Amino acid sequence: MNTIMNALVASILTLGAAVAIAQSAAPNDAQIAGIVVAANTVDINAGMVAKSKSHDKEVKEFAQRMITDHTGVNKQATALVTKLHVTPEESATSKSLKDGGVANLKHLGTLSGKAFDKAYVDNEVTYHQAVLDAIDKTLLPSAQNAELKDLITKVRPAIDAHLQHAKEIQAYMK
């Protein structure tokens, strides 16, 4: 029962962010930059918790990959917006992502052992799918600046690879 409750809580937290991404009016480039930074920061923070809390080698390695890859994307995004003289702008979507990330960290903080690992990995599967959907349905179609659109396009395969890797870990854990 506790496992089902944990999965439900994690899904609700992540789906709230996904709904915010899908339902928002078309974001401008400054808001897209804010969404990109927020989405990456949420995953970096979750990865840092997982790296320190998990005792599973696969989960720890995945968490480190999330920290490394998403930090790299944030550096690229920051360099691009600096070059373009665009300040990332808060939006309902970026706020929802941040709030969902805080709620997810709070939830993960209540767990340990296999329950923690399962909740973390399940959330990573749901979160990366939501981010891919946002890229395809909102961010790419809305981006006006060609360089911003190019960065999002180049990052998309890595997000998909993260999703596939999380699914593999999820299957291994069953």
N, C-alpha and C positions, 0 to 999 in steps of 0.2 A: 504494500500500500504506500509506504514512504517513497519508494522508487517512482511509482506512478505520480505521486504528488510532486516530487522534484521535477520530473519531466514536464508535467503540466505547467508548473510555475515558470520554468525556463522557456517553454514554448510561448507562454503568454507574454513574457518580457520581450522576447525577440520579435514576436509577431506584432506587438504594439509599435515597435520601431519600423517594421516593414510596412505596416498600414500607413504610418505617417509619411513614409517615403512615397508610397503609391498615391496617396490622396492629396498631397500638397499640390498647389498650383505650380506650373512650370517654374522652376527656380532659375534665377539669373546666374551669370558666371561667378559672381562673388559668393552667392549662396551655395552653388555647386562646390566651390573650393572649401567652404565651411563644412559641407556635408562630407566631402572626401576626408578632410582632417578629422572630423568627429568620428566617422566610421573606423578609420585606422586607429585612432586613439583608444576607442572602446576595445578593440581587439588586442592592442598592445597591453592595456591594463589587465584584461582577462588572462592573457598569456603570462604576464608577470606573476599573477596569483597562482596560476596552474603550475608554473615552473617551480615555485617555492613550496607548494602544498602537495603536489602529486608525488607518489612513490613509484609510479609506472614509467618505465623508460620511454616507451612510445609516446605517452602523453607529454612527458617533459620535453622530448625532442620536438614534438609538434608545437608546443607552447613557445619554445625558443625560436622556431621557424616563424611563428606569428609575430613575435617581438621584432625579429630581424627584418622580415619582409615588410611589415606594416610601418616600421620606423623608416625604412628606405623610401616607401611611397610618400610618407609625410614629408621627408626631406626633398623629394622631387617636386611635390606639390608646392611646398613653401618656396623653393627656388623659382618655380614658374610664376607664382603669383607676385613674388617680389620683382621679377623681371617685367611682368605685365603691369606693375603698379596697381594691383588689385588686392584689396584687403578682404580676407575670408569673412563672410557675413553670416551671423546667426540667423537661423530660420526655424520654423516649427519642426522641420525634419531634423536638423542638427541638434536641436534641443531635445527632441524625442529620443534620438540615438544616445545622447549623453545620459539622459534620465534612465533609459533602458539599461545602459551600461552600468550605471551606479546600482540599479536594482539587481542586476545580474551578479555583480560583485558581492552585494549584501547577501544574496541567496547562496552563492558559492561559499561564502564565509561560514555558513551554518553547516556545511557538509565536510566530510573527511573520507579518506580511503576510496574504495570503489564507487561509492555514491557520489563523491566529489568528481572523480574521473569521468563517470558516466554523464553527470550533469554538464560538466565543462564541454565534453566532446559533443553531446547532443546539441548544446547551444551553438557550438561552432558550425555544425552542419546546418542548422536552421538559419543562423546569422549569415553565413556565406551565401546560402541560396537567396536570402532576402537582398543581400548586397548585389548579387548578380542580376536579380530582377530589377533592382533600382537602376543599375547601370544601363541595362537594356531598354527599360521602359521610361525612364525619367532623365537620368543624367546625360547620356549620349544624345538623345533627341533634343534636349534643352540647351546643351552647351553651344554657345555662339562663337567663342574663340577657338580657332583651329588647333592651337597648341594645347589648350585645355582638353579638347576633344581627343586629340592624339594621345595625351598622357592617359586618359581614362581608357582608351582603346588598348593601349599597350599594357595596362595593369590588369585588364579583364582576364587574360589567360592565367595569371598568377592566382587570382581570386578563385577561378574555376579549379585550378590545381589544389588550392587549399581545401575547397569543398570535397574534391575526390579523396584527398588524403584523410580528411576528417571522417568521411564515410568508411574508408578502409579501417581506421582505428575503431570506429563504432561497431563494425562487423566483427573485428577481432575481439572486442570486449564482450560480445554476446555469448 
